[in-house]
Amino acid sequence: MKDTYILGISAFYHDSAACIVKNGEIIAAAQEERFTRKKHDFNFPCNSINWCLKETVIQTKDLSYVAFYDKPLIKFERIILTYLRFAPFGLGSFMMSMPMWLKNKLHTRDLIKNELEGYGGPVIFTEHHESHAASAFYPSPFKESAILTMDGVGEWATASTGIGKDSEVTLLKELHFPHSLGLLYSAFTYFTGFRVNSGEYKLMGLAPYGKPIYKETILKELLDIKEDGSFKMNMKYFNYCAGLTMTNKKFARLFGGPARRPETKITQRQMDIASSIQEVIEEIMLKMAKYVKELTKQDNLCLGGGVALNCVGNGKILKEKIFKNIWIQPAAGDAGGAIGAALFTWYKYLGNKRNADGINDSQKGSFLGTHYSNEEIKKSLDEYGIKYEFLNETELVNKVAGLINEENVIGWFQGKMEFGPRALGARSIIGDARSQEMQSKMNLKIKFRESFRPFAPSVLKEKCVQYFDMDAESPYMLLVAQVKKDKILEQTGETSQGFDKLKVKRSIIPSVTHVDYSARVQTVDSQRNPLFYNLIKKFEELSNCPVIINTSFNIRGEPIVCTPLDALRCFLNTDMDYLAIGNFLIDKKLQGATKDKIKYTQYLELD
């Protein structure tokens, strides 16, 4: 029987991506930003498509279907009707969006046909939240499950509840624009001085430094929340329907002053605002989760959409034990819509049978991207005169584990690149979680980002319960849990405020323990990433600690590194000590003036 190849595409709004599904199996997936080096690149993903075709060893003529992750015409209808509702206000915003719509978005089918020369098959358009729901359910291990999707906005929907059974995904209820959990959080992201669609995780990381003193104001003035988690927003405080900003002067008066200007000092006010909105978001997420449980009577929950990247909220749902099991799409934002659209086409549109064993997902650890042979890596190293040591796998693991134990910071470039925003042990910067100084060192001298940003722990799966209050696996770093009490250091009358809290050593793994004693946990097992597992296992043998720091291999404003040259550039222009790339180990001290040959030439956007 002839193989069926489906190309899934997400484009034009945030994090464009492409994937190829062969007979229901995800073969390749990549985000456009990794190739263009433009963070959150939303342009049509030509580079991602070309790489996916090359990886799958097919041509466009071999594709059976192309699936796009939303319905542009319905989205355009929403934009037009929203403008008419607020006209003449919003003309500036409307005119800014029109060129892209008239050039590309309204002609998506023609654009796809033109870009995919030689493709003569159909183009399938799924609804935006159908794509999110499909990306959450179909790769999950569950035969059936409740589904909850939450984001900014698709066509009209901003959140949906549904159910997945075997090959069917059915959406049961939706929340509609302009009332949106994602846009609500983005409004506060903007107001606290961070970049919308990029800085939301900063807002989440800032929240533990503050107190939720504005929570009641938010609940009283901005929102009308129902028991099922649906809500209405008081739109007189928000500007995103008609303006060029997320909030307005009334919003500023409500919160005691104007929005923080980007890159200016963060004050206690911003910390308290962050704490307040984070608690509100968690409350709404819990209500939605309880409602979909009541609606579907399912034991399992699948989460998708950009809000599902709020790992603190996810952790609260897990801790409440509303469901027995939770699975979250690793690329929960728009990039994951490419996978969702392709799998939706294979299962629901084509009616193919789905097999799920209830234990293993089909996301392949989200290691779905580019990879390089030792020969390809060596060519890049030799081209720039890099001095290196070639080691077999066992030697590499032993040497790097020892270097971490000596408090060195290591760039780790191994195997297939991750699909989604989290570095999971393929394109990572790693270090010793026991070091008190490691968080500030890695933030300020390597990542070049704010000192308050927390780092994630990667822990051996079987040792997770010894260090973290979590009885579920978290392979995709999307759940936050508290550090175990017996790993916490007793504090006597702590009075520190704001960022001074960073100076307090809170646990025996201080560099991955946030100021509220929480951590964004990644559990590492030998099936998904055996090399990374063996590294942590060896480190445990040396240190009696099965936990290391894991952060993404990039600097601020840059996407995660994709090629060996990207890795070299990041390594040589930061204070990383060593780079383990393929079977090569590179010592910064031996490079001399080599580092001056590879510089950042592109503009890095502050995110």
BELVENVEN-V924223 format. One record per pair of residues at least 12 apart in sequence whose ideal C-beta (glycine too) atoms are under 6 Angstrom apart, sorted by the first residue. I is the first residue (numbers start at 0). J is the second residue. D is the distance in Angstrom with one decimal. If there is no record, write none. Layout:
I/J/D
I/J/D
This chain:
2/21/5.9
2/22/5.8
3/22/5.6
3/63/4.6
4/21/5.5
4/57/5.9
4/61/5.8
4/62/5.1
4/63/5.4
5/20/4.6
5/64/4.7
5/66/5.9
5/341/4.5
5/344/5.2
5/345/5.8
6/19/5.6
6/62/5.3
6/65/4.8
7/66/4.9
7/337/3.9
7/338/5.8
7/340/4.5
7/341/3.1
8/67/5.3
8/337/5.6
9/68/4.3
9/333/5.1
9/334/6.0
9/336/4.1
9/337/4.3
10/43/4.9
10/44/5.8
11/41/5.7
11/104/5.5
12/41/5.7
12/333/5.8
13/39/5.8
13/41/5.6
13/196/5.2
13/333/4.7
14/30/5.8
14/39/5.4
14/332/5.6
14/333/4.8
14/334/4.2
15/31/4.2
15/40/5.9
15/41/5.3
15/44/4.3
16/30/4.6
16/44/5.9
16/47/5.8
16/334/3.9
16/337/4.5
17/44/4.7
17/47/3.9
17/48/4.5
17/51/5.2
17/337/5.6
18/337/4.7
18/338/5.0
18/341/5.7
19/51/4.6
19/55/4.9
20/341/4.2
20/345/5.8
23/345/4.9
23/351/6.0
26/55/5.2
27/51/4.4
27/54/4.1
27/55/5.8
27/367/5.9
28/367/4.1
28/418/4.3
29/47/4.6
29/50/5.6
29/368/4.7
30/334/5.0
31/44/4.0
31/46/5.9
31/47/4.9
32/558/4.2
33/558/5.4
33/561/4.0
34/46/3.6
36/601/5.6
38/558/5.1
38/604/5.9
59/115/4.6
59/117/4.3
59/118/4.3
60/117/4.4
62/118/5.5
64/120/5.9
64/121/6.0
64/123/5.8
64/344/5.3
65/111/5.7
65/122/4.9
66/123/4.5
66/340/3.7
66/341/5.0
66/344/4.4
67/124/5.1
68/130/4.1
68/336/3.3
68/337/6.0
68/340/4.3
69/127/3.8
69/153/5.7
70/124/4.9
70/126/5.8
70/154/5.6
71/104/5.0
71/107/5.0
73/154/4.0
74/154/4.8
77/155/5.4
81/240/5.6
85/240/5.8
85/241/3.9
88/241/4.5
89/241/3.0
92/243/5.5
108/122/5.1
123/344/5.0
125/340/4.8
125/343/5.0
127/153/2.5
127/154/5.6
128/148/5.1
128/153/5.2
128/156/4.6
128/159/4.3
130/336/4.0
130/339/3.6
130/340/4.8
131/148/4.1
131/303/3.9
131/304/4.7
131/339/5.9
132/146/4.8
132/148/5.4
132/161/5.4
132/168/5.1
133/168/5.4
133/339/3.9
133/342/5.1
133/343/3.9
134/303/5.4
134/328/4.7
134/335/4.3
134/338/4.8
134/339/3.1
135/301/3.9
135/302/5.9
135/303/3.4
135/328/4.7
136/163/3.5
136/168/5.5
136/301/4.7
137/342/4.0
137/346/5.9
138/360/5.4
138/361/4.8
138/362/4.5
139/301/5.1
139/326/4.1
139/360/5.6
140/355/5.8
140/357/5.7
140/358/5.4
140/359/5.4
140/360/4.8
141/299/4.4
141/355/5.9
142/355/4.8
143/164/4.3
144/163/5.0
144/297/5.6
144/299/3.9
144/301/4.9
145/291/4.6
145/295/4.2
145/297/4.1
145/300/5.0
146/161/4.2
146/163/5.5
146/301/5.0
147/160/5.7
147/287/5.8
147/291/5.2
147/302/5.6
148/303/4.6
148/304/4.1
149/180/5.0
149/304/4.6
149/306/3.6
150/181/4.6
150/304/3.7
150/305/4.3
150/306/5.9
151/179/5.8
151/181/3.7
151/182/5.1
152/176/4.7
152/179/5.6
155/175/4.8
155/176/5.4
156/173/4.3
157/174/5.1
157/176/5.6
157/179/3.6
158/174/4.1
159/173/4.7
160/172/4.9
160/291/4.3
162/295/4.7
165/353/5.5
166/346/4.3
166/353/4.5
174/229/5.4
177/240/5.3
178/231/5.5
178/232/5.0
180/306/5.2
181/305/5.4
181/306/5.2
184/199/5.7
184/280/5.8
186/237/5.9
186/245/4.2
186/246/5.2
187/276/4.3
188/202/4.9
189/245/3.9
190/246/5.2
190/258/4.5
191/259/5.7
191/269/4.5
191/272/5.8
191/273/5.9
192/259/3.3
192/261/5.1
194/606/5.4
197/606/4.2
202/273/5.1
203/311/5.9
204/452/5.4
204/453/5.5
205/270/5.9
205/273/4.1
206/273/4.4
206/274/4.6
206/277/3.9
207/513/5.6
207/514/4.9
207/515/3.8
208/270/4.3
208/497/5.8
209/270/3.2
209/271/4.0
209/273/5.6
209/274/3.6
210/271/5.4
210/274/5.7
211/274/4.6
211/275/4.4
211/278/4.7
212/271/5.1
213/272/5.7
213/275/3.8
214/275/4.4
214/278/5.4
217/275/5.9
217/279/5.2
220/253/6.0
221/233/5.3
221/236/5.9
227/290/4.0
228/283/5.4
228/286/3.5
228/287/3.3
228/290/5.3
236/249/5.2
236/250/4.3
267/497/5.6
280/312/5.8
281/312/4.8
281/315/5.0
284/312/4.2
288/316/4.8
288/321/5.1
289/321/5.7
292/321/5.2
298/323/4.4
299/322/6.0
299/324/4.7
300/322/4.2
300/325/4.9
301/326/5.2
302/327/4.5
303/328/4.7
303/331/5.4
305/332/4.3
307/327/5.4
307/331/4.0
308/331/5.1
310/477/5.0
310/478/5.7
310/479/4.8
310/519/5.2
311/479/4.7
313/477/5.7
313/478/5.3
314/478/4.9
314/479/3.8
314/480/5.7
317/478/5.9
327/477/4.5
329/365/4.1
329/419/4.0
329/475/4.0
330/418/5.4
330/419/3.5
364/527/3.5
364/528/5.8
365/417/5.3
365/418/5.0
365/419/5.4
366/415/4.0
366/425/5.7
367/418/4.3
368/415/5.5
368/416/3.2
368/418/5.6
369/416/4.9
369/561/5.7
370/414/5.9
370/415/4.5
371/563/5.8
373/581/4.8
373/582/5.4
376/563/4.9
376/580/5.6
376/581/4.3
379/563/4.0
379/564/5.5
383/596/5.6
383/597/6.0
384/593/5.6
386/589/4.6
387/583/4.5
387/585/4.9
388/584/4.8
389/582/5.7
389/583/5.9
390/582/5.7
390/584/5.8
396/533/5.0
396/534/5.1
396/537/5.2
397/537/6.0
399/579/5.2
400/534/5.9
400/537/3.8
400/538/4.3
400/541/5.8
402/577/5.7
403/431/5.3
403/538/5.5
404/541/4.7
404/542/5.3
406/431/5.2
406/434/5.3
407/576/4.0
407/577/5.8
408/430/4.8
408/575/5.0
408/576/5.2
409/429/5.1
409/577/5.0
409/579/5.9
410/428/5.7
410/552/5.9
410/570/4.7
410/575/5.1
410/578/4.1
411/427/4.6
411/429/5.2
411/579/5.4
412/566/4.6
412/580/4.2
413/425/5.7
413/530/5.6
421/476/4.5
422/551/3.8
424/528/4.9
424/531/3.4
426/552/4.3
426/559/4.9
426/560/5.5
427/549/5.0
427/552/5.6
428/550/5.1
428/552/5.4
429/547/5.4
429/548/6.0
429/549/5.6
430/548/4.3
432/456/5.6
432/508/4.1
432/510/5.1
432/511/4.7
432/546/4.7
432/547/5.6
432/548/5.1
433/508/6.0
433/544/5.9
434/510/5.5
435/504/5.2
435/509/5.0
437/510/4.0
438/454/5.9
438/510/4.5
444/574/4.1
445/573/4.5
445/574/5.4
445/575/5.8
446/554/5.9
446/555/5.8
447/554/5.1
447/555/4.8
448/555/4.3
451/498/5.7
453/513/4.5
454/511/5.4
454/548/4.9
454/550/5.2
455/476/5.4
455/519/4.4
455/521/5.8
455/549/5.4
456/511/3.8
456/518/5.2
456/520/6.0
456/546/4.8
457/521/4.6
457/523/5.3
457/547/5.4
457/549/4.1
458/545/5.7
458/546/4.7
459/535/5.6
459/545/4.2
460/472/5.9
460/522/4.2
460/524/4.3
462/545/4.0
463/522/5.0
466/483/5.7
466/486/5.7
466/546/6.0
467/480/4.4
467/520/5.3
468/480/5.2
468/481/4.3
468/483/6.0
472/522/4.7
473/520/4.8
473/522/5.0
474/522/5.7
474/527/5.9
476/519/5.9
476/521/4.1
479/517/5.1
479/519/5.2
480/520/5.5
481/516/5.6
481/517/5.5
482/506/5.0
482/512/5.2
482/516/5.2
482/518/5.8
486/506/5.1
486/507/5.2
487/506/5.0
488/504/5.9
488/506/5.9
500/514/4.3
508/546/5.3
510/548/5.5
511/548/5.8
523/535/5.8
535/547/5.8
556/603/3.3
556/604/5.0
556/605/5.7
556/606/5.5
557/603/5.4
566/580/5.7
567/597/5.6
568/597/4.9
571/594/3.8
571/597/5.4
